[in-house]
């Protein structure tokens, strides 16, 4: 997986996602990238951002941070790299062909915590830290997730 940080005059770009259970949450744009099918991670991220938001990224830096979340009981393992767009163009017009992204907007950094509060810690915490600290070198976050399901997960940050 990969995520993109796009920052404009109004703030950081977030997309609203409709999940399978009908719930909604906000996150940076991005998604699953099939690197083994000949597409580089940043090429795939450029495609995802364009599909989800209508914005075309012409240059990336990073990764800014990496996230790993492991849920042994549930049988899943997530890895994501998040990159910073250093140049992009176009007009914001959400139109996700997968139907997951239902809205997109630039959010002032002071309002990001409110938008992200319904999302998982592995999305919310690294982005919140980056918005506050604006570090240069890549950081890594590793989470262990336990419990019977999404509504009852216990999430522990192991490293940061």
C-alpha positions as CSV (number, residue, x, y, z in Angstrom):
1,X,0.0,0.0,0.0
2,X,1.0,3.6,-0.4
3,X,-0.4,6.9,0.7
4,X,0.2,10.4,-0.6
5,X,0.6,13.7,1.3
6,X,-0.5,16.6,-0.9
7,X,-0.4,20.0,0.7
8,X,-2.0,23.1,-0.8
9,X,-2.8,26.6,0.4
10,X,-5.8,25.3,2.3
11,X,-4.1,22.4,4.0
12,X,-3.4,18.7,3.6
13,X,-5.5,16.6,1.2
14,X,-7.8,14.0,2.8
15,X,-10.2,11.7,1.1
16,X,-13.4,10.3,2.6
17,X,-13.7,6.5,2.2
18,X,-16.9,4.4,2.3
19,X,-16.0,1.1,3.9
20,X,-17.8,-2.3,3.2
21,X,-19.9,-1.9,6.3
22,X,-21.1,1.5,5.2
23,X,-19.0,3.5,7.7
24,X,-17.0,6.5,6.5
25,X,-13.5,7.6,7.4
26,X,-10.9,10.1,6.2
27,X,-7.3,9.4,5.2
28,X,-4.6,10.6,2.8
29,X,-5.3,9.4,-0.8
30,X,-3.6,6.2,-1.9
31,X,-4.3,2.5,-2.0
32,X,-3.0,-1.0,-2.9
33,X,-0.1,-0.8,-5.4
34,X,0.8,-4.0,-7.4
35,X,4.5,-3.3,-7.6
36,X,5.1,-6.8,-9.0
37,X,3.1,-6.0,-12.1
38,X,5.6,-3.6,-13.5
39,X,4.3,-0.5,-11.8
40,X,6.6,1.3,-9.4
41,X,5.3,2.3,-6.0
42,X,5.2,6.0,-6.9
43,X,3.7,5.4,-10.4
44,X,1.0,3.4,-8.7
45,X,0.5,6.1,-6.1
46,X,0.3,8.8,-8.8
47,X,-2.4,6.7,-10.5
48,X,-4.4,6.2,-7.3
49,X,-4.3,9.9,-6.4
50,X,-5.4,10.8,-9.9
51,X,-8.3,8.3,-9.8
52,X,-9.4,9.3,-6.3
53,X,-9.0,13.1,-6.5
54,X,-8.5,14.3,-10.1
55,X,-5.0,15.7,-9.1
56,X,-1.9,14.7,-11.0
57,X,1.3,14.4,-9.0
58,X,4.4,15.2,-11.1
59,X,7.0,14.7,-8.4
60,X,7.2,12.8,-5.1
61,X,9.8,12.8,-2.2
62,X,10.2,10.3,0.5
63,X,9.0,8.1,1.8
64,X,8.2,10.4,4.7
65,X,7.1,7.4,6.9
66,X,6.4,3.7,6.7
67,X,3.7,1.9,8.6
68,X,3.3,-1.7,9.5
69,X,0.3,-3.1,11.3
70,X,0.2,-6.8,12.1
71,X,-3.0,-8.6,13.4
72,X,-2.0,-12.2,13.9
73,X,-5.4,-13.3,15.3
74,X,-7.2,-11.8,12.4
75,X,-4.6,-13.1,9.9
76,X,-3.7,-9.8,8.2
77,X,-0.5,-7.8,7.8
78,X,-0.5,-4.3,6.3
79,X,2.5,-2.4,5.0
80,X,2.3,1.2,3.7
81,X,4.7,3.8,2.5
82,X,3.7,7.4,2.6
83,X,5.3,9.9,0.2
84,X,5.1,13.7,0.0
85,X,4.0,15.3,-3.3
86,X,6.4,18.1,-4.2
87,X,4.5,19.1,-7.3
88,X,0.9,18.4,-8.5
89,X,-1.7,20.0,-10.8
90,X,-5.3,19.6,-11.8
91,X,-8.7,20.4,-10.2
92,X,-9.9,18.5,-7.2
93,X,-12.7,16.3,-8.4
94,X,-13.2,13.0,-6.6
95,X,-14.2,10.2,-9.0
96,X,-12.9,6.9,-7.6
97,X,-13.7,4.1,-10.1
98,X,-13.8,1.6,-7.2
99,X,-16.5,3.7,-5.5
100,X,-14.6,3.8,-2.2
101,X,-13.6,7.5,-2.2
102,X,-16.8,9.6,-1.9
103,X,-15.3,13.0,-1.0
104,X,-11.9,14.8,-1.1
105,X,-10.9,18.1,0.4
106,X,-7.9,20.1,1.6
107,X,-8.1,20.3,5.4
108,X,-6.2,22.8,7.6
109,X,-3.7,20.9,9.7
110,X,-5.5,22.1,12.9
111,X,-8.6,20.3,11.7
112,X,-7.0,17.0,10.6
113,X,-7.3,15.4,14.1
114,X,-11.1,15.8,14.0
115,X,-11.3,14.3,10.5
116,X,-9.0,11.4,11.3
117,X,-10.5,10.5,14.7
118,X,-12.7,7.7,13.3
119,X,-9.7,6.1,11.5
120,X,-7.3,3.5,12.8
121,X,-4.3,4.5,15.0
122,X,-1.9,3.4,12.2
123,X,-3.4,6.0,9.9
124,X,-4.1,8.8,12.5
125,X,-0.9,8.8,14.6
126,X,1.9,8.9,12.0
127,X,0.1,11.6,10.0
128,X,-0.7,13.7,13.1
129,X,3.0,13.4,14.2
130,X,4.2,14.5,10.7
131,X,1.9,17.4,10.6
132,X,3.2,18.6,14.0
133,X,6.9,17.8,13.5
134,X,7.6,17.9,9.7
135,X,10.6,15.7,9.9
136,X,13.0,15.1,7.0
137,X,14.3,11.6,7.4
138,X,11.9,8.6,7.0
139,X,10.3,7.3,10.2
140,X,8.8,3.8,10.7
141,X,5.8,2.9,12.8
142,X,4.9,-0.7,13.7
143,X,1.6,-1.6,15.4
144,X,0.4,-4.9,16.8
145,X,-3.3,-5.4,16.5
146,X,-5.3,-7.9,18.6
147,X,-8.9,-8.6,19.3
148,X,-11.9,-10.1,17.6
149,X,-12.7,-7.4,15.0
150,X,-12.4,-3.8,13.8
151,X,-14.8,-2.5,16.5
152,X,-12.9,-4.2,19.3
153,X,-9.3,-4.0,18.2
154,X,-6.6,-3.4,20.8
155,X,-3.8,-1.5,19.0
156,X,-0.3,-1.2,20.4
157,X,2.5,1.0,18.9
158,X,5.6,-1.1,19.2
159,X,8.1,1.3,17.5
160,X,8.2,4.8,16.1
